[in-house]
Amino acid sequence: MREAYEQARARRQPHNRAIRGLGARWVRVLWRCWQDHTLYDPDLRLSNRTEADLTA
């Protein structure tokens, strides 16, 4: 998530706005875990991110 914060700051977003963006990302992650009755798996997030980077 550090990358997301740094990208937001690079887009000249203020600190508070960048933090709100991170909060929104975590809410989506927690919502999906709750809906799927699964635990958060950081390795899964990293593998999904790598695949997204390759297709972009």
C-alpha positions as CSV (number, residue, x, y, z in Angstrom):
1,M,0.0,0.0,0.0
2,R,3.0,2.3,0.3
3,E,3.2,2.4,-3.5
4,A,-0.4,3.7,-3.6
5,Y,0.4,6.5,-1.1
6,E,3.5,7.5,-3.0
7,Q,1.7,7.5,-6.3
8,A,-1.0,9.7,-4.9
9,R,1.6,12.1,-3.5
10,A,3.3,12.1,-6.9
11,R,0.0,13.2,-8.4
12,R,0.3,16.2,-6.0
13,Q,-2.5,15.0,-3.7
14,P,-2.2,16.3,-0.1
15,H,-1.4,13.9,2.6
16,N,-5.0,13.8,3.9
17,R,-6.3,12.9,0.5
18,A,-3.7,10.2,0.0
19,I,-4.6,8.6,3.3
20,R,-8.3,8.7,2.5
21,G,-7.5,6.8,-0.7
22,L,-5.6,4.2,1.3
23,G,-8.5,3.9,3.6
24,A,-10.9,3.3,0.7
25,R,-8.6,0.5,-0.6
26,W,-8.5,-1.2,2.7
27,V,-12.3,-1.0,3.1
28,R,-12.7,-2.8,-0.3
29,V,-10.2,-5.5,0.9
30,L,-12.0,-6.0,4.2
31,W,-15.4,-6.0,2.5
32,R,-14.3,-8.8,0.1
33,C,-12.8,-10.8,3.0
34,W,-16.0,-10.4,4.9
35,Q,-18.2,-11.3,1.9
36,D,-16.1,-14.4,1.0
37,H,-15.5,-15.5,4.6
38,T,-11.8,-15.5,4.1
39,L,-8.7,-14.2,5.8
40,Y,-6.6,-11.4,4.3
41,D,-3.7,-13.0,2.3
42,P,-1.0,-10.5,1.4
43,D,0.7,-13.0,-0.9
44,L,-2.6,-13.2,-2.9
45,R,-2.7,-9.4,-3.2
46,L,0.9,-9.3,-4.4
47,S,0.3,-12.0,-7.0
48,N,-2.8,-10.2,-8.3
49,R,-0.9,-7.0,-8.5
50,T,1.9,-8.6,-10.4
51,E,-0.6,-10.0,-12.9
52,A,-2.3,-6.6,-13.3
53,D,1.1,-5.0,-13.9
54,L,1.8,-7.5,-16.6
55,T,-1.5,-6.9,-18.4
56,A,-1.3,-3.1,-18.2
